[in-house]
Amino acid sequence: MKKIIGIIVAAVFVLGFAASAFAIHAEIPAETQAVIATGGTQITLGGELRTRGWYRKNLSGGLPVDKGSYSWYDQRVRLSVDAKVSPNVQGFIQLESNGTNSDPTLHGDNTNDKYTWGTSRGNSGASNAHPNDTLNFLQAWILYTGQGLFGVPAGLKIGHMPLSLSYGQFFDHTQMGDDALVFFVNPVKEMHIAALTIKLAESLSINNTGVVYSNSITDNTDDLDAYVGLITYKFSDAITAGLNYTFLNNSDLGMSQQDLGLHANGNVAGFGYKAQVDFQFGKVLKDVPGVDELTFKGWAAQLNADYNLDAFKIRGTFAYGSGEKDATDGDIKEFTPYVGNIQNYSFIYEYQAATTAYNKTGVLNPAAPSNGHSAGIANTTYVNLGGDWKATKDVTLSLDGYWFWATETGAWEDLTGRNVSNNAGWEIDGKIKYQVAKNLTYQIDAGYFDSGSFYDDAYNIDKKGVTVLRHLLQLTF
């Protein structure tokens, strides 16, 4: 039924939009070379080639243990077609490499975005072979804009697209995107209102062996869907504020997770800031036979500030994600985010190492990063101080320091039966970015993570300091 309603609502929106000259997206830059198709359609071809070299020491399965050092190269390929059929109609397709799998019959992993050098299996000696990789759709969407139904700029966007709410604390799927319907309207220049329905999983259910994934489209009760409403308003340069509400539903999982997010940003007397807070409520595993239901009660807050001093920018962040005090009660007090495996804040902790997240459900937010998921700031409190220096027109240097704590350790102590420290460690990251030529950049990242006593206690390991080096060359066209 909910799928039929979605189709009807979409049809009403489309029929209500009369053609106008309004366009949401920026025009193609004058220097861009475009292909002119039949009927005046403007086609722009684009792409990206990214090659990275990595070095790691003392990191295995996300844990800071004595692993020794190892290194590798990987590569990502992107190709895109941007079709401006008219000022009101746009279609966009972007293809991306989908990863490496050791089994040549599987071709790749669609929660990955890179090909790792040397993993192809050739006819002899594992050589002289195509990369064990294929291309997936990273984006494929249609955008229609107009003023007919409401008399103000409005539009419909449908397809697979990158999505994020506020500043990505709760939900950030800009890495690989989701299938979604987006309706939006701008009643006045300063205001943006949108409603979204997002298909996060077509088939996701549970049985006596745990969570089950399948590909059936004939059962609506096993879908994981998100319904979002949001509004932002720019009051002045000093403050742009907004709120968003998300309802995630899966009947088979007894899931009705909800998140209410508030955010603001602006510039006051040369100080830039971004602030956000999220509150979670709802249930999961409700009415699932043989399983105790859990109630979401997590929350998170973050404040980012910066100040420019000519060629210098000073930055600071404080972030708090709630955690679990008790391993056995019926509450999920730990903040539960949905964020991709990108560098959400530090270079090692969360992006490459396991965090202090407890993950009471066992499914929704694992602590160790994977190709399509990171733990965000679940059960993590951190402070960051950093800066950027534009040394020359083409060279920017950055330095960041982080201090991490487990927000709560009670659930970990219940699990392990011993005292668990909240000291998760500290990290220092450095970066050099060099604009070699137009659209060609070279970047070097270096990080050292001195993991704290939390890892000794919670994981019962002999922790080690983690070192990661990375350099990358990226060409966009």
The 8 nearest C-alpha neighbors of each residue, nearest first, counted from 0:
[[1, 3, 2, 4, 219, 5, 6, 220],
 [0, 2, 4, 3, 5, 219, 6, 7],
 [1, 3, 5, 0, 4, 6, 219, 7],
 [4, 2, 6, 0, 5, 1, 7, 8],
 [5, 3, 1, 7, 6, 2, 8, 0],
 [4, 6, 2, 8, 3, 7, 9, 1],
 [7, 5, 9, 3, 4, 8, 10, 2],
 [6, 8, 4, 10, 9, 5, 3, 11],
 [9, 7, 11, 5, 10, 6, 4, 12],
 [8, 10, 6, 12, 7, 11, 5, 13],
 [9, 11, 7, 13, 8, 12, 14, 6],
 [12, 10, 8, 14, 9, 13, 15, 7],
 [13, 11, 15, 9, 10, 14, 8, 16],
 [12, 14, 10, 15, 11, 16, 9, 155],
 [15, 13, 11, 12, 16, 10, 17, 148],
 [14, 16, 148, 12, 13, 147, 11, 17],
 [15, 17, 147, 145, 148, 13, 14, 146],
 [18, 16, 147, 145, 146, 15, 19, 148],
 [19, 17, 145, 16, 87, 20, 147, 146],
 [20, 18, 145, 21, 146, 17, 87, 86],
 [19, 21, 86, 22, 87, 18, 145, 85],
 [20, 22, 19, 145, 87, 152, 86, 23],
 [23, 21, 24, 86, 87, 20, 144, 25],
 [24, 22, 25, 21, 144, 154, 152, 87],
 [25, 23, 22, 26, 27, 89, 21, 142],
 [26, 24, 27, 23, 22, 28, 86, 21],
 [25, 27, 28, 24, 22, 29, 23, 86],
 [26, 28, 29, 25, 31, 43, 30, 33],
 [29, 27, 31, 30, 26, 25, 32, 33],
 [28, 30, 31, 27, 32, 26, 33, 25],
 [29, 31, 28, 32, 27, 33, 26, 476],
 [32, 30, 28, 29, 33, 27, 43, 476],
 [31, 33, 30, 34, 43, 29, 44, 28],
 [34, 32, 43, 42, 31, 35, 41, 44],
 [33, 35, 42, 43, 41, 36, 32, 44],
 [36, 34, 41, 40, 42, 39, 33, 37],
 [35, 37, 40, 39, 41, 34, 38, 42],
 [38, 36, 39, 40, 35, 41, 84, 34],
 [39, 37, 40, 36, 84, 35, 41, 85],
 [38, 40, 37, 36, 35, 41, 84, 85],
 [41, 39, 84, 36, 38, 83, 35, 37],
 [40, 42, 35, 83, 82, 34, 36, 39],
 [43, 41, 82, 34, 81, 33, 35, 40],
 [44, 42, 33, 81, 80, 34, 82, 45],
 [45, 43, 80, 79, 81, 42, 33, 46],
 [46, 44, 79, 476, 78, 80, 43, 47],
 [47, 45, 78, 77, 476, 79, 475, 48],
 [46, 48, 475, 77, 474, 76, 476, 49],
 [47, 49, 76, 474, 473, 75, 475, 77],
 [48, 50, 473, 75, 74, 472, 474, 47],
 [49, 51, 74, 472, 471, 73, 473, 75],
 [52, 50, 471, 73, 72, 470, 74, 53],
 [51, 53, 72, 470, 469, 71, 471, 73],
 [54, 52, 469, 70, 71, 468, 72, 51],
 [55, 53, 70, 468, 467, 69, 469, 71],
 [56, 54, 467, 68, 69, 466, 70, 468],
 [55, 57, 68, 466, 67, 465, 58, 467],
 [58, 56, 66, 65, 465, 64, 67, 63],
 [57, 59, 63, 62, 64, 56, 66, 61],
 [60, 58, 61, 62, 66, 64, 57, 63],
 [61, 59, 62, 58, 367, 352, 353, 63],
 [60, 62, 352, 353, 59, 367, 58, 351],
 [61, 63, 59, 60, 58, 64, 353, 352],
 [64, 62, 58, 463, 462, 57, 465, 464],
 [65, 63, 462, 463, 57, 66, 58, 62],
 [64, 66, 57, 67, 463, 63, 58, 462],
 [67, 65, 57, 64, 58, 59, 68, 56],
 [66, 68, 56, 57, 65, 69, 58, 55],
 [67, 69, 56, 55, 66, 57, 70, 54],
 [70, 68, 55, 54, 56, 67, 71, 53],
 [69, 71, 54, 53, 55, 68, 72, 52],
 [70, 72, 53, 52, 73, 54, 69, 116],
 [73, 71, 52, 116, 51, 115, 53, 74],
 [72, 74, 115, 51, 114, 116, 50, 113],
 [73, 75, 50, 114, 113, 49, 51, 115],
 [74, 76, 113, 49, 96, 48, 112, 114],
 [77, 75, 48, 96, 95, 47, 49, 74],
 [76, 78, 95, 47, 46, 94, 48, 96],
 [79, 77, 46, 94, 93, 45, 95, 47],
 [80, 78, 93, 45, 92, 46, 44, 94],
 [79, 81, 44, 92, 43, 91, 82, 93],
 [80, 82, 91, 43, 42, 90, 44, 92],
 [83, 81, 42, 90, 89, 41, 84, 91],
 [84, 82, 89, 41, 85, 40, 88, 42],
 [83, 85, 40, 88, 82, 89, 41, 86],
 [86, 84, 88, 87, 83, 40, 89, 39],
 [85, 87, 20, 22, 88, 21, 83, 84],
 [88, 86, 144, 85, 143, 22, 145, 18],
 [89, 87, 143, 85, 84, 142, 86, 83],
 [90, 88, 83, 142, 82, 141, 84, 143],
 [89, 91, 141, 82, 140, 81, 142, 83],
 [92, 90, 81, 140, 139, 80, 82, 141],
 [91, 93, 139, 80, 138, 79, 81, 140],
 [94, 92, 79, 138, 137, 78, 136, 139],
 [93, 95, 136, 78, 137, 77, 135, 134],
 [96, 94, 77, 134, 135, 76, 137, 97],
 [97, 95, 134, 76, 112, 113, 133, 75],
 [98, 96, 112, 109, 111, 134, 107, 108],
 [97, 99, 113, 114, 111, 107, 112, 108],
 [98, 100, 107, 114, 132, 131, 115, 108],
 [101, 99, 107, 102, 106, 108, 105, 103],
 [100, 102, 103, 118, 99, 119, 105, 131],
 [101, 103, 100, 104, 105, 106, 107, 131],
 [104, 102, 106, 105, 101, 131, 100, 120],
 [105, 103, 102, 106, 100, 107, 101, 131],
 [104, 106, 103, 102, 107, 100, 108, 101],
 [107, 105, 132, 103, 131, 104, 100, 133],
 [108, 106, 99, 100, 98, 132, 105, 97],
 [107, 109, 98, 110, 111, 97, 99, 100],
 [108, 110, 97, 111, 107, 98, 135, 112],
 [111, 109, 371, 370, 108, 112, 97, 98],
 [112, 110, 98, 370, 109, 97, 108, 113],
 [113, 111, 97, 98, 96, 75, 95, 110],
 [112, 114, 98, 75, 74, 96, 97, 111],
 [113, 115, 98, 99, 74, 73, 116, 75],
 [116, 114, 73, 72, 99, 118, 74, 113],
 [115, 117, 73, 72, 118, 114, 71, 74],
 [116, 118, 119, 115, 130, 125, 126, 120],
 [117, 119, 116, 115, 120, 101, 131, 99],
 [120, 118, 131, 130, 117, 121, 128, 125],
 [121, 119, 125, 118, 128, 126, 122, 103],
 [120, 122, 125, 126, 128, 123, 127, 119],
 [123, 121, 125, 120, 124, 126, 128, 127],
 [124, 122, 121, 125, 126, 120, 127, 128],
 [123, 125, 126, 121, 122, 120, 127, 128],
 [126, 124, 121, 120, 123, 122, 119, 127],
 [125, 127, 121, 124, 128, 123, 120, 122],
 [128, 126, 121, 129, 125, 122, 123, 120],
 [129, 127, 121, 126, 119, 130, 120, 125],
 [128, 130, 131, 119, 127, 121, 132, 120],
 [131, 129, 119, 132, 128, 114, 118, 116],
 [132, 130, 119, 106, 99, 129, 103, 118],
 [131, 133, 106, 130, 107, 99, 98, 114],
 [134, 132, 96, 97, 106, 135, 107, 131],
 [135, 133, 96, 95, 97, 94, 136, 132],
 [136, 134, 95, 94, 97, 137, 96, 133],
 [135, 137, 94, 138, 93, 95, 139, 134],
 [136, 138, 94, 93, 95, 175, 135, 176],
 [139, 137, 93, 160, 159, 92, 136, 140],
 [138, 140, 92, 159, 91, 158, 93, 160],
 [139, 141, 158, 157, 91, 159, 90, 138],
 [142, 140, 90, 157, 156, 89, 158, 91],
 [141, 143, 156, 89, 155, 88, 90, 144],
 [144, 142, 88, 155, 154, 87, 156, 89],
 [145, 143, 154, 87, 153, 155, 22, 142],
 [144, 146, 16, 19, 18, 153, 17, 152],
 [147, 145, 150, 151, 152, 16, 153, 17],
 [146, 148, 17, 16, 150, 149, 15, 145],
 [149, 147, 15, 16, 150, 146, 17, 12],
 [148, 150, 151, 147, 146, 153, 152, 15],
 [149, 151, 146, 147, 148, 152, 153, 145],
 [150, 152, 146, 149, 186, 153, 185, 184],
 [153, 151, 146, 185, 145, 184, 21, 186],
 [154, 152, 184, 183, 145, 144, 146, 185],
 [155, 153, 144, 183, 143, 182, 145, 184],
 [154, 156, 182, 143, 181, 142, 144, 183],
 [155, 157, 142, 181, 141, 180, 143, 182],
 [158, 156, 180, 140, 141, 179, 181, 155],
 [157, 159, 140, 178, 139, 179, 160, 141],
 [158, 160, 178, 139, 138, 177, 140, 179],
 [159, 161, 176, 138, 177, 162, 158, 178],
 [162, 160, 176, 173, 172, 175, 177, 174],
 [163, 161, 172, 173, 176, 171, 160, 177],
 [162, 164, 171, 170, 167, 172, 173, 165],
 [163, 165, 167, 170, 166, 171, 162, 169],
 [164, 166, 167, 262, 163, 168, 275, 260],
 [167, 165, 168, 164, 163, 275, 262, 171],
 [166, 168, 171, 170, 164, 169, 163, 165],
 [167, 169, 166, 170, 336, 171, 375, 165],
 [170, 168, 336, 167, 337, 171, 338, 277],
 [169, 171, 337, 167, 338, 164, 163, 168],
 [172, 170, 163, 167, 338, 173, 162, 339],
 [171, 173, 176, 162, 174, 339, 161, 163],
 [172, 174, 161, 162, 176, 171, 175, 163],
 [173, 175, 172, 339, 176, 161, 341, 340],
 [176, 174, 173, 137, 172, 161, 177, 160],
 [177, 175, 161, 160, 172, 173, 162, 174],
 [176, 178, 159, 160, 179, 161, 199, 198],
 [179, 177, 159, 158, 198, 197, 160, 176],
 [178, 180, 197, 196, 158, 157, 177, 198],
 [179, 181, 157, 196, 195, 156, 197, 182],
 [182, 180, 195, 156, 155, 194, 157, 179],
 [181, 183, 155, 194, 193, 154, 195, 156],
 [184, 182, 193, 154, 153, 192, 194, 181],
 [183, 185, 153, 192, 152, 186, 191, 193],
 [184, 186, 191, 187, 152, 190, 153, 192],
 [187, 185, 151, 184, 190, 188, 152, 191],
 [188, 186, 185, 190, 189, 151, 191, 152],
 [187, 189, 190, 185, 186, 191, 233, 232],
 [188, 190, 233, 232, 187, 191, 234, 185],
 [191, 189, 232, 187, 185, 231, 188, 186],
 [192, 190, 185, 231, 230, 184, 232, 193],
 [193, 191, 230, 184, 183, 229, 185, 231],
 [194, 192, 183, 229, 182, 228, 184, 230],
 [193, 195, 228, 182, 227, 181, 183, 229],
 [196, 194, 181, 227, 180, 226, 197, 182],
 [195, 197, 226, 180, 179, 225, 227, 181],
 [196, 198, 179, 225, 224, 178, 199, 195],
 [197, 199, 224, 178, 200, 179, 223, 225],
 [198, 200, 223, 224, 197, 177, 201, 225],
 [201, 199, 223, 202, 222, 198, 203, 224],
 [200, 202, 222, 223, 216, 203, 214, 198],
 [203, 201, 221, 222, 213, 200, 214, 212],
 [202, 204, 212, 221, 211, 222, 200, 201],
 [205, 203, 211, 221, 251, 210, 252, 202],
 [204, 206, 210, 209, 211, 252, 251, 207],
 [205, 207, 209, 208, 210, 204, 211, 287],
 [206, 208, 209, 205, 289, 210, 288, 290],
 [209, 207, 206, 210, 205, 211, 204, 212],
 [208, 210, 206, 205, 207, 211, 204, 362],
 [209, 211, 205, 204, 206, 212, 208, 203],
 [212, 210, 204, 205, 203, 209, 213, 206],
 [211, 213, 203, 202, 204, 210, 214, 205],
 [214, 212, 202, 215, 211, 203, 201, 204],
 [215, 213, 202, 216, 201, 212, 203, 200],
 [214, 216, 217, 213, 202, 218, 201, 221],
 [217, 215, 218, 214, 201, 202, 219, 222],
 [216, 218, 215, 219, 214, 220, 202, 221],
 [219, 217, 220, 216, 221, 215, 222, 202],
 [218, 220, 221, 222, 217, 216, 201, 202],
 [219, 221, 250, 218, 251, 222, 249, 204],
 [220, 222, 202, 203, 251, 204, 219, 249],
 [223, 221, 201, 202, 219, 249, 200, 220],
 [222, 224, 249, 200, 199, 248, 201, 198],
 [225, 223, 198, 248, 247, 199, 197, 222],
 [224, 226, 247, 197, 246, 196, 248, 227],
 [225, 227, 196, 246, 245, 195, 197, 247],
 [228, 226, 245, 195, 244, 194, 196, 225],
 [227, 229, 194, 244, 243, 193, 195, 245],
 [230, 228, 243, 193, 242, 192, 244, 194],
 [229, 231, 192, 241, 191, 242, 193, 243],
 [232, 230, 241, 191, 240, 190, 242, 192],
 [231, 233, 190, 189, 240, 239, 234, 241],
 [234, 232, 239, 189, 235, 238, 240, 190],
 [233, 235, 238, 239, 232, 236, 189, 237],
 [236, 234, 237, 238, 233, 239, 265, 189],
 [235, 237, 238, 265, 266, 234, 239, 233],
 [238, 236, 265, 266, 235, 267, 239, 264],
 [239, 237, 265, 235, 264, 236, 234, 240],
 [238, 240, 233, 264, 263, 232, 234, 265],
 [241, 239, 263, 232, 231, 262, 238, 233],
 [240, 242, 231, 262, 230, 261, 232, 263],
 [241, 243, 261, 260, 230, 229, 262, 231],
 [242, 244, 229, 260, 228, 259, 230, 261],
 [243, 245, 259, 228, 227, 258, 260, 229],
 [246, 244, 227, 258, 257, 226, 247, 225],
 [245, 247, 257, 226, 225, 256, 248, 227],
 [248, 246, 225, 256, 255, 224, 257, 245],
 [247, 249, 255, 224, 254, 223, 225, 250],
 [250, 248, 223, 254, 252, 222, 251, 221],
 [249, 251, 253, 220, 252, 254, 221, 248],
 [252, 250, 221, 204, 253, 220, 249, 205],
 [253, 251, 284, 254, 250, 249, 204, 205],
 [252, 254, 285, 284, 250, 283, 251, 249],
 [255, 253, 283, 249, 252, 248, 282, 256],
 [254, 256, 248, 281, 282, 247, 283, 257],
 [255, 257, 281, 247, 282, 254, 246, 280],
 [258, 256, 246, 280, 245, 279, 281, 247],
 [259, 257, 279, 245, 278, 244, 260, 277],
 [258, 260, 244, 278, 277, 243, 279, 245],
 [259, 261, 277, 243, 242, 276, 258, 244],
 [262, 260, 242, 276, 275, 241, 277, 243],
 [261, 263, 275, 241, 274, 240, 242, 165],
 [262, 264, 240, 274, 239, 273, 241, 238],
 [265, 263, 273, 239, 272, 238, 274, 240],
 [264, 266, 237, 238, 272, 236, 271, 239],
 [265, 267, 271, 237, 270, 269, 236, 272],
 [266, 268, 270, 237, 269, 271, 265, 236],
 [269, 267, 270, 266, 271, 237, 306, 265],
 [268, 270, 267, 266, 306, 271, 307, 305],
 [271, 269, 306, 267, 266, 268, 305, 272],
 [272, 270, 266, 305, 304, 265, 306, 269],
 [271, 273, 304, 264, 303, 265, 266, 305],
 [274, 272, 264, 303, 263, 302, 304, 265],
 [275, 273, 302, 263, 262, 301, 303, 264],
 [276, 274, 262, 301, 261, 300, 263, 302],
 [275, 277, 300, 261, 299, 260, 301, 262],
 [278, 276, 260, 299, 298, 259, 258, 300],
 [279, 277, 298, 259, 258, 297, 260, 299],
 [280, 278, 258, 297, 296, 257, 295, 298],
 [279, 281, 295, 257, 296, 256, 258, 294],
 [282, 280, 256, 255, 295, 257, 294, 279],
 [283, 281, 294, 255, 254, 293, 256, 295],
 [282, 284, 254, 253, 285, 293, 292, 255],
 [285, 283, 253, 292, 252, 287, 254, 286],
 [286, 284, 253, 292, 283, 287, 282, 254],
 [285, 287, 288, 253, 284, 292, 290, 291],
 [288, 286, 284, 285, 290, 253, 289, 252],
 [289, 287, 290, 286, 291, 284, 285, 206],
 [288, 290, 287, 291, 207, 286, 292, 284],
 [291, 289, 288, 287, 292, 284, 286, 285],
 [292, 290, 293, 284, 289, 329, 285, 287],
 [291, 293, 284, 285, 283, 290, 329, 294],
 [292, 294, 329, 330, 283, 282, 331, 284],
 [293, 295, 282, 330, 331, 281, 329, 296],
 [296, 294, 280, 331, 281, 282, 279, 297],
 [297, 295, 332, 280, 279, 331, 294, 330],
 [298, 296, 334, 332, 333, 279, 321, 295],
 [297, 299, 278, 334, 277, 321, 279, 320],
 [298, 300, 320, 277, 319, 276, 321, 334],
 [301, 299, 276, 319, 275, 318, 277, 320],
 [300, 302, 318, 275, 274, 317, 319, 276],
 [301, 303, 274, 317, 316, 273, 318, 275],
 [304, 302, 316, 273, 272, 315, 274, 317],
 [303, 305, 272, 315, 271, 314, 316, 273],
 [306, 304, 314, 271, 313, 270, 315, 272],
 [305, 307, 270, 313, 312, 269, 271, 308],
 [306, 308, 312, 311, 309, 313, 305, 269],
 [309, 307, 311, 312, 310, 306, 313, 269],
 [308, 310, 311, 307, 312, 389, 388, 306],
 [309, 311, 389, 388, 308, 312, 390, 307],
 [312, 310, 388, 308, 309, 387, 307, 313],
 [311, 313, 307, 387, 386, 306, 308, 314],
 [312, 314, 386, 306, 305, 385, 307, 311],
 [315, 313, 305, 385, 386, 304, 384, 312],
 [314, 316, 384, 304, 383, 303, 385, 305],
 [317, 315, 303, 383, 302, 382, 318, 304],
 [316, 318, 382, 302, 301, 381, 383, 303],
 [319, 317, 301, 381, 380, 300, 316, 302],
 [320, 318, 380, 300, 299, 379, 301, 321],
 [319, 321, 299, 377, 378, 376, 379, 334],
 [320, 322, 333, 378, 334, 298, 297, 299],
 [321, 323, 333, 378, 407, 406, 332, 334],
 [322, 324, 333, 332, 410, 325, 407, 409],
 [325, 323, 409, 410, 407, 408, 322, 326],
 [326, 324, 410, 409, 323, 327, 328, 413],
 [327, 325, 410, 413, 328, 414, 324, 323],
 [326, 328, 325, 329, 410, 413, 330, 359],
 [329, 327, 330, 325, 326, 293, 331, 324],
 [328, 330, 293, 294, 292, 327, 331, 291],
 [329, 331, 294, 293, 328, 332, 295, 296],
 [332, 330, 295, 333, 296, 294, 293, 297],
 [331, 333, 297, 296, 323, 322, 330, 295],
 [334, 332, 322, 297, 321, 323, 331, 378],
 [333, 335, 297, 377, 298, 321, 320, 299],
 [334, 336, 377, 333, 364, 297, 337, 363],
 [337, 335, 169, 170, 338, 375, 334, 168],
 [338, 336, 170, 169, 171, 339, 335, 372],
 [337, 339, 171, 170, 373, 172, 372, 336],
 [340, 338, 372, 371, 373, 341, 172, 174],
 [339, 341, 372, 373, 371, 370, 350, 368],
 [342, 340, 339, 343, 350, 174, 373, 338],
 [341, 343, 350, 344, 346, 345, 340, 349],
 [342, 344, 341, 345, 350, 375, 349, 340],
 [343, 345, 342, 346, 350, 349, 348, 375],
 [346, 344, 347, 348, 342, 343, 350, 349],
 [345, 347, 350, 342, 348, 446, 428, 344],
 [348, 346, 351, 350, 345, 352, 349, 448],
 [347, 349, 352, 350, 345, 351, 346, 354],
 [350, 348, 352, 354, 351, 353, 347, 373],
 [351, 349, 342, 347, 348, 346, 352, 341],
 [350, 352, 347, 349, 348, 368, 61, 353],
 [353, 351, 61, 348, 349, 347, 62, 367],
 [352, 354, 367, 61, 366, 349, 62, 368],
 [355, 353, 366, 356, 349, 352, 348, 367],
 [354, 356, 405, 378, 379, 357, 366, 353],
 [357, 355, 366, 378, 377, 354, 358, 374],
 [356, 358, 359, 355, 366, 411, 323, 378],
 [359, 357, 361, 364, 360, 365, 356, 363],
 [358, 360, 361, 357, 331, 326, 323, 362],
 [361, 359, 362, 358, 363, 364, 331, 293],
 [360, 362, 358, 359, 363, 365, 364, 357],
 [363, 361, 360, 364, 365, 358, 210, 359],
 [362, 364, 360, 361, 365, 358, 335, 337],
 [363, 365, 358, 374, 362, 335, 366, 336],
 [366, 364, 367, 358, 374, 362, 363, 361],
 [367, 365, 353, 356, 354, 374, 364, 368],
 [366, 368, 353, 61, 365, 352, 354, 369],
 [369, 367, 373, 372, 351, 353, 350, 366],
 [370, 368, 372, 371, 373, 367, 340, 110],
 [369, 371, 111, 110, 340, 372, 368, 339],
 [370, 372, 110, 340, 339, 369, 111, 373],
 [373, 371, 339, 340, 369, 368, 370, 338],
 [374, 372, 368, 340, 339, 375, 338, 349],
 [373, 375, 366, 364, 377, 365, 349, 376],
 [374, 376, 373, 377, 336, 338, 349, 343],
 [375, 377, 379, 320, 378, 374, 319, 380],
 [376, 378, 320, 334, 356, 379, 375, 333],
 [379, 377, 322, 406, 321, 320, 356, 405],
 [380, 378, 376, 405, 320, 406, 377, 404],
 [379, 381, 319, 404, 318, 406, 403, 320],
 [382, 380, 403, 318, 402, 317, 404, 379],
 [381, 383, 317, 402, 316, 401, 318, 384],
 [384, 382, 401, 316, 315, 400, 317, 385],
 [385, 383, 315, 400, 399, 314, 316, 401],
 [386, 384, 399, 314, 398, 313, 400, 315],
 [385, 387, 313, 312, 314, 398, 397, 399],
 [388, 386, 397, 312, 396, 311, 389, 313],
 [387, 389, 311, 396, 390, 395, 310, 397],
 [388, 390, 395, 310, 391, 394, 396, 311],
 [389, 391, 388, 394, 395, 396, 392, 310],
 [392, 390, 394, 393, 389, 395, 388, 310],
 [391, 393, 394, 389, 390, 395, 434, 433],
 [392, 394, 434, 391, 433, 395, 435, 389],
 [395, 393, 433, 391, 390, 432, 392, 389],
 [396, 394, 389, 432, 388, 390, 431, 433],
 [397, 395, 431, 388, 387, 430, 389, 432],
 [398, 396, 387, 430, 429, 386, 388, 431],
 [397, 399, 429, 385, 386, 428, 430, 387],
 [400, 398, 385, 428, 427, 384, 429, 386],
 [399, 401, 427, 384, 383, 426, 385, 428],
 [402, 400, 383, 426, 425, 382, 427, 403],
 [401, 403, 425, 382, 381, 424, 426, 383],
 [404, 402, 381, 423, 424, 380, 425, 401],
 [405, 403, 423, 422, 380, 421, 379, 406],
 [404, 406, 421, 379, 407, 355, 378, 423],
 [405, 407, 378, 379, 322, 380, 404, 321],
 [408, 406, 322, 405, 323, 324, 409, 378],
 [409, 407, 411, 410, 419, 412, 421, 324],
 [410, 408, 324, 412, 411, 325, 407, 413],
 [409, 411, 326, 325, 413, 324, 412, 323],
 [412, 410, 414, 408, 413, 409, 415, 457],
 [411, 413, 409, 415, 416, 414, 410, 417],
 [414, 412, 410, 411, 416, 415, 326, 409],
 [415, 413, 411, 412, 416, 410, 326, 417],
 [416, 414, 412, 417, 413, 411, 457, 456],
 [415, 417, 412, 413, 414, 418, 411, 419],
 [418, 416, 412, 415, 419, 456, 413, 414],
 [417, 419, 412, 420, 456, 416, 415, 408],
 [420, 418, 456, 412, 453, 457, 408, 417],
 [421, 419, 453, 422, 452, 418, 456, 408],
 [420, 422, 405, 404, 453, 423, 408, 419],
 [421, 423, 404, 451, 420, 453, 424, 452],
 [424, 422, 451, 404, 403, 453, 450, 421],
 [425, 423, 451, 450, 403, 449, 422, 402],
 [424, 426, 402, 449, 401, 403, 448, 450],
 [427, 425, 448, 401, 447, 400, 449, 402],
 [426, 428, 400, 447, 399, 446, 401, 448],
 [429, 427, 446, 399, 445, 398, 400, 426],
 [428, 430, 398, 445, 397, 444, 446, 399],
 [431, 429, 444, 397, 443, 396, 445, 398],
 [430, 432, 396, 443, 442, 395, 397, 433],
 [433, 431, 442, 395, 394, 441, 396, 430],
 [432, 434, 394, 441, 393, 440, 435, 442],
 [433, 435, 440, 393, 436, 439, 394, 441],
 [436, 434, 440, 439, 433, 441, 437, 393],
 [437, 435, 439, 434, 438, 440, 393, 433],
 [436, 438, 439, 435, 434, 440, 474, 475],
 [439, 437, 475, 474, 436, 440, 476, 434],
 [438, 440, 474, 436, 437, 435, 473, 434],
 [441, 439, 434, 473, 435, 433, 472, 442],
 [442, 440, 472, 433, 471, 432, 473, 434],
 [441, 443, 432, 471, 470, 431, 433, 440],
 [442, 444, 470, 431, 430, 469, 471, 432],
 [445, 443, 430, 469, 468, 429, 470, 442],
 [446, 444, 468, 429, 428, 467, 430, 469],
 [445, 447, 428, 467, 427, 466, 429, 346],
 [446, 448, 466, 427, 426, 465, 449, 467],
 [449, 447, 426, 465, 464, 450, 425, 466],
 [450, 448, 464, 425, 424, 426, 451, 447],
 [449, 451, 424, 448, 423, 464, 425, 463],
 [452, 450, 424, 423, 422, 453, 454, 449],
 [451, 453, 455, 454, 422, 420, 456, 423],
 [454, 452, 420, 423, 456, 451, 422, 455],
 [453, 455, 457, 452, 456, 458, 451, 462],
 [456, 454, 460, 459, 452, 453, 458, 462],
 [455, 457, 419, 459, 453, 454, 458, 452],
 [458, 456, 454, 459, 453, 455, 419, 411],
 [457, 459, 454, 460, 456, 455, 453, 415],
 [460, 458, 455, 456, 457, 454, 461, 415],
 [461, 459, 455, 458, 462, 454, 64, 456],
 [460, 462, 455, 64, 463, 459, 65, 454],
 [461, 463, 64, 63, 460, 455, 454, 450],
 [464, 462, 64, 63, 65, 465, 57, 461],
 [463, 465, 449, 448, 450, 63, 57, 466],
 [466, 464, 448, 57, 447, 56, 63, 58],
 [465, 467, 447, 56, 55, 446, 448, 464],
 [466, 468, 55, 446, 54, 445, 56, 447],
 [469, 467, 445, 54, 444, 53, 446, 55],
 [470, 468, 53, 444, 52, 443, 54, 445],
 [469, 471, 443, 52, 442, 51, 444, 53],
 [472, 470, 51, 442, 50, 441, 52, 473],
 [471, 473, 441, 50, 49, 440, 442, 51],
 [472, 474, 49, 440, 48, 439, 471, 50],
 [475, 473, 439, 48, 47, 438, 49, 440],
 [476, 474, 47, 438, 46, 48, 473, 439],
 [475, 45, 46, 47, 474, 438, 44, 48]]
